[in-house]
Amino acid sequence: MEPADIKGKIKGYILENFLYGGSSDQIADNDSFLEKGIIDSTGILELVGFIEETFSVKVEDEDLVPENMDSINRLGEFVMRKSIEV
């Protein structure tokens, strides 16, 4: 899967589930989910479930850091790295 496809799926999930069907201009690929108040700690767990199911990657406890999970770009890069490990 191409990086743009991964980011597109992540963005679609965020828009549908955390911004309740909002438009794509509501969030930029580099926007921090936490700083913008888009996702809280419970939301991160929902996002992890989506990532594992959609991209067939395993998210370990040590992966749950802002460097991996706090924006569409960071999450897309994380999924790409994990996909290579599989």
PDB file of N, CA, C and O in Angstrom:
ATOM      1  N   MET A   1       0.845  -1.175   0.000  1.00  0.00           N
ATOM      2  CA  MET A   1       0.000   0.000   0.000  1.00  0.00           C
ATOM      3  C   MET A   1       0.897   1.247   0.000  1.00  0.00           C
ATOM      4  O   MET A   1       1.905   1.300   0.704  1.00  0.00           O
ATOM      5  N   GLU A   2       0.521   2.214  -0.778  1.00  0.00           N
ATOM      6  CA  GLU A   2       1.302   3.451  -0.890  1.00  0.00           C
ATOM      7  C   GLU A   2       1.085   4.351   0.340  1.00  0.00           C
ATOM      8  O   GLU A   2       0.012   4.325   0.944  1.00  0.00           O
ATOM      9  N   PRO A   3       2.104   5.145   0.708  1.00  0.00           N
ATOM     10  CA  PRO A   3       1.962   6.046   1.858  1.00  0.00           C
ATOM     11  C   PRO A   3       0.752   6.975   1.751  1.00  0.00           C
ATOM     12  O   PRO A   3       0.075   7.227   2.747  1.00  0.00           O
ATOM     13  N   ALA A   4       0.480   7.477   0.562  1.00  0.00           N
ATOM     14  CA  ALA A   4      -0.677   8.380   0.402  1.00  0.00           C
ATOM     15  C   ALA A   4      -1.990   7.647   0.676  1.00  0.00           C
ATOM     16  O   ALA A   4      -2.933   8.230   1.211  1.00  0.00           O
ATOM     17  N   ASP A   5      -2.044   6.366   0.307  1.00  0.00           N
ATOM     18  CA  ASP A   5      -3.254   5.574   0.564  1.00  0.00           C
ATOM     19  C   ASP A   5      -3.441   5.357   2.063  1.00  0.00           C
ATOM     20  O   ASP A   5      -4.555   5.445   2.580  1.00  0.00           O
ATOM     21  N   ILE A   6      -2.334   5.071   2.756  1.00  0.00           N
ATOM     22  CA  ILE A   6      -2.395   4.856   4.204  1.00  0.00           C
ATOM     23  C   ILE A   6      -2.866   6.130   4.893  1.00  0.00           C
ATOM     24  O   ILE A   6      -3.775   6.094   5.723  1.00  0.00           O
ATOM     25  N   LYS A   7      -2.248   7.253   4.548  1.00  0.00           N
ATOM     26  CA  LYS A   7      -2.640   8.521   5.174  1.00  0.00           C
ATOM     27  C   LYS A   7      -4.096   8.866   4.848  1.00  0.00           C
ATOM     28  O   LYS A   7      -4.814   9.400   5.694  1.00  0.00           O
ATOM     29  N   GLY A   8      -4.524   8.564   3.637  1.00  0.00           N
ATOM     30  CA  GLY A   8      -5.909   8.824   3.255  1.00  0.00           C
ATOM     31  C   GLY A   8      -6.892   8.025   4.100  1.00  0.00           C
ATOM     32  O   GLY A   8      -7.922   8.548   4.526  1.00  0.00           O
ATOM     33  N   LYS A   9      -6.567   6.746   4.343  1.00  0.00           N
ATOM     34  CA  LYS A   9      -7.446   5.918   5.170  1.00  0.00           C
ATOM     35  C   LYS A   9      -7.465   6.417   6.615  1.00  0.00           C
ATOM     36  O   LYS A   9      -8.514   6.450   7.258  1.00  0.00           O
ATOM     37  N   ILE A  10      -6.282   6.805   7.118  1.00  0.00           N
ATOM     38  CA  ILE A  10      -6.216   7.329   8.492  1.00  0.00           C
ATOM     39  C   ILE A  10      -7.024   8.617   8.602  1.00  0.00           C
ATOM     40  O   ILE A  10      -7.805   8.789   9.538  1.00  0.00           O
ATOM     41  N   LYS A  11      -6.836   9.511   7.652  1.00  0.00           N
ATOM     42  CA  LYS A  11      -7.558  10.782   7.675  1.00  0.00           C
ATOM     43  C   LYS A  11      -9.068  10.555   7.602  1.00  0.00           C
ATOM     44  O   LYS A  11      -9.831  11.204   8.317  1.00  0.00           O
ATOM     45  N   GLY A  12      -9.491   9.645   6.750  1.00  0.00           N
ATOM     46  CA  GLY A  12     -10.913   9.329   6.639  1.00  0.00           C
ATOM     47  C   GLY A  12     -11.475   8.812   7.956  1.00  0.00           C
ATOM     48  O   GLY A  12     -12.583   9.171   8.353  1.00  0.00           O
ATOM     49  N   TYR A  13     -10.694   7.956   8.635  1.00  0.00           N
ATOM     50  CA  TYR A  13     -11.139   7.421   9.920  1.00  0.00           C
ATOM     51  C   TYR A  13     -11.249   8.530  10.965  1.00  0.00           C
ATOM     52  O   TYR A  13     -12.219   8.590  11.720  1.00  0.00           O
ATOM     53  N   ILE A  14     -10.246   9.406  11.000  1.00  0.00           N
ATOM     54  CA  ILE A  14     -10.256  10.520  11.959  1.00  0.00           C
ATOM     55  C   ILE A  14     -11.458  11.429  11.697  1.00  0.00           C
ATOM     56  O   ILE A  14     -12.178  11.799  12.625  1.00  0.00           O
ATOM     57  N   LEU A  15     -11.666  11.779  10.448  1.00  0.00           N
ATOM     58  CA  LEU A  15     -12.787  12.662  10.107  1.00  0.00           C
ATOM     59  C   LEU A  15     -14.124  12.028  10.487  1.00  0.00           C
ATOM     60  O   LEU A  15     -14.990  12.697  11.051  1.00  0.00           O
ATOM     61  N   GLU A  16     -14.291  10.767  10.186  1.00  0.00           N
ATOM     62  CA  GLU A  16     -15.563  10.096  10.422  1.00  0.00           C
ATOM     63  C   GLU A  16     -15.824   9.838  11.906  1.00  0.00           C
ATOM     64  O   GLU A  16     -16.955   9.979  12.371  1.00  0.00           O
ATOM     65  N   ASN A  17     -14.786   9.464  12.647  1.00  0.00           N
ATOM     66  CA  ASN A  17     -14.987   9.006  14.025  1.00  0.00           C
ATOM     67  C   ASN A  17     -14.667  10.030  15.109  1.00  0.00           C
ATOM     68  O   ASN A  17     -15.172   9.923  16.226  1.00  0.00           O
ATOM     69  N   PHE A  18     -13.838  11.017  14.794  1.00  0.00           N
ATOM     70  CA  PHE A  18     -13.472  11.996  15.822  1.00  0.00           C
ATOM     71  C   PHE A  18     -13.910  13.416  15.461  1.00  0.00           C
ATOM     72  O   PHE A  18     -14.074  14.260  16.342  1.00  0.00           O
ATOM     73  N   LEU A  19     -14.095  13.674  14.187  1.00  0.00           N
ATOM     74  CA  LEU A  19     -14.584  14.994  13.761  1.00  0.00           C
ATOM     75  C   LEU A  19     -15.988  14.877  13.178  1.00  0.00           C
ATOM     76  O   LEU A  19     -16.517  15.822  12.592  1.00  0.00           O
ATOM     77  N   TYR A  20     -16.575  13.702  13.352  1.00  0.00           N
ATOM     78  CA  TYR A  20     -17.974  13.427  13.022  1.00  0.00           C
ATOM     79  C   TYR A  20     -18.373  13.865  11.617  1.00  0.00           C
ATOM     80  O   TYR A  20     -19.320  14.626  11.418  1.00  0.00           O
ATOM     81  N   GLY A  21     -17.609  13.350  10.648  1.00  0.00           N
ATOM     82  CA  GLY A  21     -17.927  13.585   9.249  1.00  0.00           C
ATOM     83  C   GLY A  21     -17.513  14.957   8.749  1.00  0.00           C
ATOM     84  O   GLY A  21     -18.004  15.416   7.719  1.00  0.00           O
ATOM     85  N   GLY A  22     -16.618  15.612   9.466  1.00  0.00           N
ATOM     86  CA  GLY A  22     -16.142  16.934   9.059  1.00  0.00           C
ATOM     87  C   GLY A  22     -15.392  16.893   7.734  1.00  0.00           C
ATOM     88  O   GLY A  22     -15.095  15.822   7.205  1.00  0.00           O
ATOM     89  N   SER A  23     -15.097  18.061   7.215  1.00  0.00           N
ATOM     90  CA  SER A  23     -14.390  18.130   5.938  1.00  0.00           C
ATOM     91  C   SER A  23     -12.883  17.981   6.145  1.00  0.00           C
ATOM     92  O   SER A  23     -12.366  18.214   7.238  1.00  0.00           O
ATOM     93  N   SER A  24     -12.198  17.593   5.087  1.00  0.00           N
ATOM     94  CA  SER A  24     -10.770  17.303   5.182  1.00  0.00           C
ATOM     95  C   SER A  24      -9.934  18.535   5.508  1.00  0.00           C
ATOM     96  O   SER A  24      -8.784  18.400   5.925  1.00  0.00           O
ATOM     97  N   ASP A  25     -10.486  19.735   5.326  1.00  0.00           N
ATOM     98  CA  ASP A  25      -9.703  20.933   5.668  1.00  0.00           C
ATOM     99  C   ASP A  25      -9.730  21.227   7.168  1.00  0.00           C
ATOM    100  O   ASP A  25      -9.113  22.193   7.617  1.00  0.00           O
ATOM    101  N   GLN A  26     -10.432  20.409   7.945  1.00  0.00           N
ATOM    102  CA  GLN A  26     -10.460  20.579   9.401  1.00  0.00           C
ATOM    103  C   GLN A  26      -9.187  20.087  10.069  1.00  0.00           C
ATOM    104  O   GLN A  26      -8.900  20.457  11.207  1.00  0.00           O
ATOM    105  N   ILE A  27      -8.427  19.259   9.373  1.00  0.00           N
ATOM    106  CA  ILE A  27      -7.202  18.726   9.955  1.00  0.00           C
ATOM    107  C   ILE A  27      -6.132  18.591   8.872  1.00  0.00           C
ATOM    108  O   ILE A  27      -6.370  18.032   7.801  1.00  0.00           O
ATOM    109  N   ALA A  28      -4.956  19.116   9.181  1.00  0.00           N
ATOM    110  CA  ALA A  28      -3.820  18.973   8.271  1.00  0.00           C
ATOM    111  C   ALA A  28      -3.042  17.726   8.671  1.00  0.00           C
ATOM    112  O   ALA A  28      -3.151  17.251   9.802  1.00  0.00           O
ATOM    113  N   ASP A  29      -2.270  17.208   7.750  1.00  0.00           N
ATOM    114  CA  ASP A  29      -1.536  15.961   8.004  1.00  0.00           C
ATOM    115  C   ASP A  29      -0.537  16.088   9.144  1.00  0.00           C
ATOM    116  O   ASP A  29      -0.196  15.080   9.763  1.00  0.00           O
ATOM    117  N   ASN A  30      -0.058  17.289   9.443  1.00  0.00           N
ATOM    118  CA  ASN A  30       0.902  17.486  10.532  1.00  0.00           C
ATOM    119  C   ASN A  30       0.265  17.971  11.835  1.00  0.00           C
ATOM    120  O   ASN A  30       0.975  18.154  12.824  1.00  0.00           O
ATOM    121  N   ASP A  31      -1.020  18.179  11.864  1.00  0.00           N
ATOM    122  CA  ASP A  31      -1.686  18.642  13.088  1.00  0.00           C
ATOM    123  C   ASP A  31      -1.578  17.587  14.187  1.00  0.00           C
ATOM    124  O   ASP A  31      -1.788  16.398  13.947  1.00  0.00           O
ATOM    125  N   SER A  32      -1.246  18.043  15.396  1.00  0.00           N
ATOM    126  CA  SER A  32      -1.181  17.145  16.561  1.00  0.00           C
ATOM    127  C   SER A  32      -2.593  16.810  17.021  1.00  0.00           C
ATOM    128  O   SER A  32      -3.395  17.705  17.287  1.00  0.00           O
ATOM    129  N   PHE A  33      -2.895  15.516  17.113  1.00  0.00           N
ATOM    130  CA  PHE A  33      -4.213  15.084  17.595  1.00  0.00           C
ATOM    131  C   PHE A  33      -4.445  15.569  19.025  1.00  0.00           C
ATOM    132  O   PHE A  33      -5.545  16.009  19.362  1.00  0.00           O
ATOM    133  N   LEU A  34      -3.418  15.490  19.859  1.00  0.00           N
ATOM    134  CA  LEU A  34      -3.561  15.857  21.270  1.00  0.00           C
ATOM    135  C   LEU A  34      -3.656  17.370  21.444  1.00  0.00           C
ATOM    136  O   LEU A  34      -4.526  17.854  22.168  1.00  0.00           O
ATOM    137  N   GLU A  35      -2.769  18.123  20.787  1.00  0.00           N
ATOM    138  CA  GLU A  35      -2.778  19.579  20.931  1.00  0.00           C
ATOM    139  C   GLU A  35      -4.054  20.197  20.373  1.00  0.00           C
ATOM    140  O   GLU A  35      -4.534  21.199  20.901  1.00  0.00           O
ATOM    141  N   LYS A  36      -4.603  19.621  19.325  1.00  0.00           N
ATOM    142  CA  LYS A  36      -5.843  20.141  18.722  1.00  0.00           C
ATOM    143  C   LYS A  36      -7.092  19.628  19.445  1.00  0.00           C
ATOM    144  O   LYS A  36      -8.213  20.031  19.133  1.00  0.00           O
ATOM    145  N   GLY A  37      -6.879  18.727  20.421  1.00  0.00           N
ATOM    146  CA  GLY A  37      -8.020  18.175  21.157  1.00  0.00           C
ATOM    147  C   GLY A  37      -8.883  17.250  20.323  1.00  0.00           C
ATOM    148  O   GLY A  37     -10.069  17.081  20.609  1.00  0.00           O
ATOM    149  N   ILE A  38      -8.304  16.655  19.301  1.00  0.00           N
ATOM    150  CA  ILE A  38      -9.060  15.774  18.412  1.00  0.00           C
ATOM    151  C   ILE A  38      -9.245  14.399  19.038  1.00  0.00           C
ATOM    152  O   ILE A  38     -10.316  13.802  18.938  1.00  0.00           O
ATOM    153  N   ILE A  39      -8.196  13.903  19.683  1.00  0.00           N
ATOM    154  CA  ILE A  39      -8.231  12.550  20.254  1.00  0.00           C
ATOM    155  C   ILE A  39      -7.710  12.603  21.682  1.00  0.00           C
ATOM    156  O   ILE A  39      -6.706  13.256  21.969  1.00  0.00           O
ATOM    157  N   ASP A  40      -8.412  11.901  22.579  1.00  0.00           N
ATOM    158  CA  ASP A  40      -7.927  11.766  23.956  1.00  0.00           C
ATOM    159  C   ASP A  40      -7.379  10.350  24.140  1.00  0.00           C
ATOM    160  O   ASP A  40      -7.244   9.606  23.169  1.00  0.00           O
ATOM    161  N   SER A  41      -7.065   9.980  25.370  1.00  0.00           N
ATOM    162  CA  SER A  41      -6.447   8.670  25.600  1.00  0.00           C
ATOM    163  C   SER A  41      -7.370   7.519  25.196  1.00  0.00           C
ATOM    164  O   SER A  41      -6.894   6.494  24.708  1.00  0.00           O
ATOM    165  N   THR A  42      -8.655   7.670  25.389  1.00  0.00           N
ATOM    166  CA  THR A  42      -9.593   6.633  24.953  1.00  0.00           C
ATOM    167  C   THR A  42      -9.627   6.552  23.427  1.00  0.00           C
ATOM    168  O   THR A  42      -9.706   5.468  22.850  1.00  0.00           O
ATOM    169  N   GLY A  43      -9.568   7.697  22.801  1.00  0.00           N
ATOM    170  CA  GLY A  43      -9.559   7.742  21.345  1.00  0.00           C
ATOM    171  C   GLY A  43      -8.329   7.072  20.753  1.00  0.00           C
ATOM    172  O   GLY A  43      -8.398   6.456  19.690  1.00  0.00           O
ATOM    173  N   ILE A  44      -7.206   7.197  21.446  1.00  0.00           N
ATOM    174  CA  ILE A  44      -5.986   6.538  20.966  1.00  0.00           C
ATOM    175  C   ILE A  44      -6.192   5.030  20.913  1.00  0.00           C
ATOM    176  O   ILE A  44      -5.751   4.371  19.971  1.00  0.00           O
ATOM    177  N   LEU A  45      -6.860   4.486  21.919  1.00  0.00           N
ATOM    178  CA  LEU A  45      -7.112   3.041  21.920  1.00  0.00           C
ATOM    179  C   LEU A  45      -8.013   2.639  20.755  1.00  0.00           C
ATOM    180  O   LEU A  45      -7.799   1.598  20.135  1.00  0.00           O
ATOM    181  N   GLU A  46      -9.019   3.461  20.456  1.00  0.00           N
ATOM    182  CA  GLU A  46      -9.878   3.189  19.300  1.00  0.00           C
ATOM    183  C   GLU A  46      -9.065   3.257  18.007  1.00  0.00           C
ATOM    184  O   GLU A  46      -9.247   2.442  17.103  1.00  0.00           O
ATOM    185  N   LEU A  47      -8.171   4.236  17.935  1.00  0.00           N
ATOM    186  CA  LEU A  47      -7.337   4.404  16.752  1.00  0.00           C
ATOM    187  C   LEU A  47      -6.399   3.208  16.580  1.00  0.00           C
ATOM    188  O   LEU A  47      -6.169   2.757  15.458  1.00  0.00           O
ATOM    189  N   VAL A  48      -5.862   2.699  17.678  1.00  0.00           N
ATOM    190  CA  VAL A  48      -4.988   1.522  17.615  1.00  0.00           C
ATOM    191  C   VAL A  48      -5.761   0.325  17.045  1.00  0.00           C
ATOM    192  O   VAL A  48      -5.244  -0.403  16.198  1.00  0.00           O
ATOM    193  N   GLY A  49      -6.994   0.128  17.507  1.00  0.00           N
ATOM    194  CA  GLY A  49      -7.821  -0.958  16.977  1.00  0.00           C
ATOM    195  C   GLY A  49      -8.026  -0.819  15.481  1.00  0.00           C
ATOM    196  O   GLY A  49      -7.951  -1.803  14.745  1.00  0.00           O
ATOM    197  N   PHE A  50      -8.284   0.395  15.028  1.00  0.00           N
ATOM    198  CA  PHE A  50      -8.446   0.650  13.593  1.00  0.00           C
ATOM    199  C   PHE A  50      -7.158   0.328  12.842  1.00  0.00           C
ATOM    200  O   PHE A  50      -7.189  -0.327  11.800  1.00  0.00           O
ATOM    201  N   ILE A  51      -6.037   0.785  13.366  1.00  0.00           N
ATOM    202  CA  ILE A  51      -4.744   0.563  12.695  1.00  0.00           C
ATOM    203  C   ILE A  51      -4.444  -0.931  12.590  1.00  0.00           C
ATOM    204  O   ILE A  51      -4.054  -1.417  11.529  1.00  0.00           O
ATOM    205  N   GLU A  52      -4.626  -1.653  13.688  1.00  0.00           N
ATOM    206  CA  GLU A  52      -4.317  -3.092  13.671  1.00  0.00           C
ATOM    207  C   GLU A  52      -5.217  -3.844  12.703  1.00  0.00           C
ATOM    208  O   GLU A  52      -4.753  -4.710  11.960  1.00  0.00           O
ATOM    209  N   GLU A  53      -6.495  -3.516  12.710  1.00  0.00           N
ATOM    210  CA  GLU A  53      -7.444  -4.227  11.851  1.00  0.00           C
ATOM    211  C   GLU A  53      -7.284  -3.844  10.376  1.00  0.00           C
ATOM    212  O   GLU A  53      -7.320  -4.711   9.503  1.00  0.00           O
ATOM    213  N   THR A  54      -7.112  -2.580  10.108  1.00  0.00           N
ATOM    214  CA  THR A  54      -7.072  -2.111   8.723  1.00  0.00           C
ATOM    215  C   THR A  54      -5.757  -2.425   8.026  1.00  0.00           C
ATOM    216  O   THR A  54      -5.743  -2.770   6.845  1.00  0.00           O
ATOM    217  N   PHE A  55      -4.645  -2.307   8.759  1.00  0.00           N
ATOM    218  CA  PHE A  55      -3.336  -2.456   8.116  1.00  0.00           C
ATOM    219  C   PHE A  55      -2.612  -3.743   8.519  1.00  0.00           C
ATOM    220  O   PHE A  55      -1.473  -3.971   8.111  1.00  0.00           O
ATOM    221  N   SER A  56      -3.275  -4.584   9.319  1.00  0.00           N
ATOM    222  CA  SER A  56      -2.705  -5.872   9.736  1.00  0.00           C
ATOM    223  C   SER A  56      -1.321  -5.719  10.355  1.00  0.00           C
ATOM    224  O   SER A  56      -0.393  -6.456  10.023  1.00  0.00           O
ATOM    225  N   VAL A  57      -1.197  -4.748  11.263  1.00  0.00           N
ATOM    226  CA  VAL A  57       0.046  -4.569  12.005  1.00  0.00           C
ATOM    227  C   VAL A  57      -0.269  -4.692  13.496  1.00  0.00           C
ATOM    228  O   VAL A  57      -1.394  -4.433  13.922  1.00  0.00           O
ATOM    229  N   LYS A  58       0.722  -5.083  14.276  1.00  0.00           N
ATOM    230  CA  LYS A  58       0.554  -5.191  15.716  1.00  0.00           C
ATOM    231  C   LYS A  58       1.154  -3.958  16.377  1.00  0.00           C
ATOM    232  O   LYS A  58       2.324  -3.640  16.166  1.00  0.00           O
ATOM    233  N   VAL A  59       0.346  -3.265  17.177  1.00  0.00           N
ATOM    234  CA  VAL A  59       0.824  -2.089  17.912  1.00  0.00           C
ATOM    235  C   VAL A  59       1.168  -2.522  19.329  1.00  0.00           C
ATOM    236  O   VAL A  59       0.288  -2.920  20.093  1.00  0.00           O
ATOM    237  N   GLU A  60       2.439  -2.444  19.679  1.00  0.00           N
ATOM    238  CA  GLU A  60       2.897  -2.838  21.012  1.00  0.00           C
ATOM    239  C   GLU A  60       2.734  -1.658  21.972  1.00  0.00           C
ATOM    240  O   GLU A  60       2.595  -0.512  21.543  1.00  0.00           O
ATOM    241  N   ASP A  61       2.754  -1.952  23.273  1.00  0.00           N
ATOM    242  CA  ASP A  61       2.626  -0.891  24.277  1.00  0.00           C
ATOM    243  C   ASP A  61       3.693   0.190  24.101  1.00  0.00           C
ATOM    244  O   ASP A  61       3.408   1.379  24.249  1.00  0.00           O
ATOM    245  N   GLU A  62       4.913  -0.224  23.787  1.00  0.00           N
ATOM    246  CA  GLU A  62       6.000   0.752  23.635  1.00  0.00           C
ATOM    247  C   GLU A  62       5.845   1.619  22.376  1.00  0.00           C
ATOM    248  O   GLU A  62       6.544   2.620  22.216  1.00  0.00           O
ATOM    249  N   ASP A  63       4.929   1.228  21.491  1.00  0.00           N
ATOM    250  CA  ASP A  63       4.665   2.030  20.284  1.00  0.00           C
ATOM    251  C   ASP A  63       3.731   3.209  20.572  1.00  0.00           C
ATOM    252  O   ASP A  63       3.612   4.126  19.760  1.00  0.00           O
ATOM    253  N   LEU A  64       3.072   3.178  21.732  1.00  0.00           N
ATOM    254  CA  LEU A  64       2.061   4.186  22.045  1.00  0.00           C
ATOM    255  C   LEU A  64       2.697   5.466  22.585  1.00  0.00           C
ATOM    256  O   LEU A  64       2.528   5.812  23.754  1.00  0.00           O
ATOM    257  N   VAL A  65       3.420   6.152  21.727  1.00  0.00           N
ATOM    258  CA  VAL A  65       4.070   7.417  22.066  1.00  0.00           C
ATOM    259  C   VAL A  65       3.684   8.457  21.017  1.00  0.00           C
ATOM    260  O   VAL A  65       3.377   8.106  19.878  1.00  0.00           O
ATOM    261  N   PRO A  66       3.697   9.734  21.398  1.00  0.00           N
ATOM    262  CA  PRO A  66       3.311  10.775  20.436  1.00  0.00           C
ATOM    263  C   PRO A  66       4.129  10.758  19.143  1.00  0.00           C
ATOM    264  O   PRO A  66       3.621  11.128  18.085  1.00  0.00           O
ATOM    265  N   GLU A  67       5.375  10.336  19.223  1.00  0.00           N
ATOM    266  CA  GLU A  67       6.216  10.296  18.025  1.00  0.00           C
ATOM    267  C   GLU A  67       5.639   9.354  16.962  1.00  0.00           C
ATOM    268  O   GLU A  67       5.933   9.505  15.776  1.00  0.00           O
ATOM    269  N   ASN A  68       4.825   8.392  17.378  1.00  0.00           N
ATOM    270  CA  ASN A  68       4.208   7.444  16.439  1.00  0.00           C
ATOM    271  C   ASN A  68       2.744   7.740  16.158  1.00  0.00           C
ATOM    272  O   ASN A  68       2.241   7.401  15.088  1.00  0.00           O
ATOM    273  N   MET A  69       2.051   8.371  17.106  1.00  0.00           N
ATOM    274  CA  MET A  69       0.585   8.390  17.059  1.00  0.00           C
ATOM    275  C   MET A  69      -0.058   9.774  16.982  1.00  0.00           C
ATOM    276  O   MET A  69      -1.284   9.863  16.916  1.00  0.00           O
ATOM    277  N   ASP A  70       0.722  10.851  16.989  1.00  0.00           N
ATOM    278  CA  ASP A  70       0.124  12.163  17.232  1.00  0.00           C
ATOM    279  C   ASP A  70      -0.237  12.993  16.006  1.00  0.00           C
ATOM    280  O   ASP A  70      -0.600  14.160  16.159  1.00  0.00           O
ATOM    281  N   SER A  71      -0.153  12.454  14.824  1.00  0.00           N
ATOM    282  CA  SER A  71      -0.617  13.178  13.636  1.00  0.00           C
ATOM    283  C   SER A  71      -0.829  12.157  12.516  1.00  0.00           C
ATOM    284  O   SER A  71      -0.409  11.005  12.618  1.00  0.00           O
ATOM    285  N   ILE A  72      -1.475  12.595  11.473  1.00  0.00           N
ATOM    286  CA  ILE A  72      -1.692  11.696  10.330  1.00  0.00           C
ATOM    287  C   ILE A  72      -0.346  11.307   9.727  1.00  0.00           C
ATOM    288  O   ILE A  72      -0.131  10.140   9.402  1.00  0.00           O
ATOM    289  N   ASN A  73       0.557  12.268   9.576  1.00  0.00           N
ATOM    290  CA  ASN A  73       1.872  11.946   9.005  1.00  0.00           C
ATOM    291  C   ASN A  73       2.636  10.965   9.883  1.00  0.00           C
ATOM    292  O   ASN A  73       3.181   9.981   9.381  1.00  0.00           O
ATOM    293  N   ARG A  74       2.684  11.219  11.184  1.00  0.00           N
ATOM    294  CA  ARG A  74       3.426  10.322  12.083  1.00  0.00           C
ATOM    295  C   ARG A  74       2.813   8.926  12.093  1.00  0.00           C
ATOM    296  O   ARG A  74       3.532   7.927  12.080  1.00  0.00           O
ATOM    297  N   LEU A  75       1.515   8.863  12.114  1.00  0.00           N
ATOM    298  CA  LEU A  75       0.841   7.569  12.126  1.00  0.00           C
ATOM    299  C   LEU A  75       1.051   6.827  10.802  1.00  0.00           C
ATOM    300  O   LEU A  75       1.248   5.612  10.786  1.00  0.00           O
ATOM    301  N   GLY A  76       1.008   7.562   9.709  1.00  0.00           N
ATOM    302  CA  GLY A  76       1.257   6.939   8.404  1.00  0.00           C
ATOM    303  C   GLY A  76       2.669   6.373   8.311  1.00  0.00           C
ATOM    304  O   GLY A  76       2.872   5.273   7.796  1.00  0.00           O
ATOM    305  N   GLU A  77       3.643   7.131   8.814  1.00  0.00           N
ATOM    306  CA  GLU A  77       5.028   6.649   8.812  1.00  0.00           C
ATOM    307  C   GLU A  77       5.180   5.436   9.723  1.00  0.00           C
ATOM    308  O   GLU A  77       5.908   4.497   9.399  1.00  0.00           O
ATOM    309  N   PHE A  78       4.495   5.458  10.857  1.00  0.00           N
ATOM    310  CA  PHE A  78       4.532   4.322  11.783  1.00  0.00           C
ATOM    311  C   PHE A  78       3.979   3.067  11.103  1.00  0.00           C
ATOM    312  O   PHE A  78       4.589   2.000  11.177  1.00  0.00           O
ATOM    313  N   VAL A  79       2.838   3.194  10.447  1.00  0.00           N
ATOM    314  CA  VAL A  79       2.237   2.035   9.764  1.00  0.00           C
ATOM    315  C   VAL A  79       3.180   1.514   8.685  1.00  0.00           C
ATOM    316  O   VAL A  79       3.316   0.302   8.524  1.00  0.00           O
ATOM    317  N   MET A  80       3.828   2.399   7.951  1.00  0.00           N
ATOM    318  CA  MET A  80       4.774   1.960   6.917  1.00  0.00           C
ATOM    319  C   MET A  80       5.925   1.173   7.552  1.00  0.00           C
ATOM    320  O   MET A  80       6.307   0.118   7.045  1.00  0.00           O
ATOM    321  N   ARG A  81       6.478   1.681   8.660  1.00  0.00           N
ATOM    322  CA  ARG A  81       7.585   0.964   9.333  1.00  0.00           C
ATOM    323  C   ARG A  81       7.123  -0.403   9.823  1.00  0.00           C
ATOM    324  O   ARG A  81       7.825  -1.397   9.638  1.00  0.00           O
ATOM    325  N   LYS A  82       5.957  -0.459  10.443  1.00  0.00           N
ATOM    326  CA  LYS A  82       5.453  -1.723  10.980  1.00  0.00           C
ATOM    327  C   LYS A  82       5.130  -2.702   9.852  1.00  0.00           C
ATOM    328  O   LYS A  82       5.298  -3.910  10.019  1.00  0.00           O
ATOM    329  N   SER A  83       4.675  -2.205   8.727  1.00  0.00           N
ATOM    330  CA  SER A  83       4.348  -3.075   7.588  1.00  0.00           C
ATOM    331  C   SER A  83       5.597  -3.750   7.051  1.00  0.00           C
ATOM    332  O   SER A  83       5.548  -4.894   6.600  1.00  0.00           O
ATOM    333  N   ILE A  84       6.703  -3.050   7.099  1.00  0.00           N
ATOM    334  CA  ILE A  84       7.968  -3.614   6.619  1.00  0.00           C
ATOM    335  C   ILE A  84       8.440  -4.715   7.559  1.00  0.00           C
ATOM    336  O   ILE A  84       9.043  -5.692   7.116  1.00  0.00           O
ATOM    337  N   GLU A  85       8.169  -4.564   8.863  1.00  0.00           N
ATOM    338  CA  GLU A  85       8.603  -5.549   9.859  1.00  0.00           C
ATOM    339  C   GLU A  85       7.857  -6.868   9.731  1.00  0.00           C
ATOM    340  O   GLU A  85       8.379  -7.912  10.121  1.00  0.00           O
ATOM    341  N   VAL A  86       6.640  -6.836   9.188  1.00  0.00           N
ATOM    342  CA  VAL A  86       5.803  -8.055   9.118  1.00  0.00           C
ATOM    343  C   VAL A  86       6.362  -9.039   8.120  1.00  0.00           C
ATOM    344  O   VAL A  86       5.795 -10.114   7.927  1.00  0.00           O
TER     345      VAL A  86
END
